[in-house]
Amino acid sequence: MGHSKVAYGKVAAPARPGVVVTENWINLPYLAAVMVILTLLSIFHVWSRAEVIALSLGISDSARLAKEEQQENQRLRLEVASLKTPSRIERLAKGELGMALPTDQQVVVVK
């Protein structure tokens, strides 16, 4: 006959009379508390990342809006500058309002 090797795992010892076996139920409240804390930390982390993303989107929208407003402001400044040119004002005065440049007799010098 062949020799077979038998491997026995851990075998529970028989309970001794008079010895109370305590199970590891004592660790359950601590384990539950740690799991609750880890869950709360995970939820807080996800919430904070979502807030960062939302604020980043808000900042980029505000930056885009500010750039558009600056371009509009520059366009309006250019339009004001073109409307204030003396040649345009003189042309409007002569054409639409019927005005003319004063003659020497019409000019009064005030001292």
Secondary structure, 3 states (H helix, E strand, C coil): CCCCCCCCCCCCCCCCCCCCCCCHHHHHHHHHHHHHHHHHHHHHHHHHHHHHHHHHHHHHHHHHHHHHHHHHHHHHHHHHHHHCCHHHHHHHHHHCCCCCCCCHHHCCCCC
